[in-house]
Amino acid sequence: MAALRGEVSWFCCGSAWGPCGTAGGGACGTCSSGNYQHAWPNTSDACLAITRPDRCGVTGVTRRGCGFRHYTTNLCTGARVGTTIADCGPQTDLFCGERTCCGSACGSNRIIDLTPAAYSAIASLSAGLRPCSVDTV
């Protein structure tokens, strides 16, 4: 998989942790806000039918299953975190054209949701969105 550029956001799942109350365990049943995990928009046909990154012109979102490891780099700081798939998301097509920048580093369209623990390893939760790249190495 070539590096995919877009936006990274965060979401709550599993047991209460930090800013999150108790939530469901995600599509994989293993999601926990305190773990380094993420939601990916192409974990299955059913997931892809919901997230629809293609409607935003996002290509290269390869099919990956529960437990697959991706690496997300915050393009503002260069901070990088490795996480495993634990849920389906983000629903990219709800945010088509959304753009976030820091200086000249920009990303458009949400391509990955990190748990709060993972997101806070690369950015402040209060930032909400950051431009990012996602790869597998």
Secondary structure, 3 states (H helix, E strand, C coil): CCCEEEEEEECCCCCCECCECCCCCCCCCCCCCCCCEEEECCCCHHHHHHHCHHHHCCCCCCCCCCCCEEEEEECCCCCEEEEEEEEECCCHHHHCCCEEEECCEEEECEEEEECHHHHHHHCCHHHCCEEEEEECC
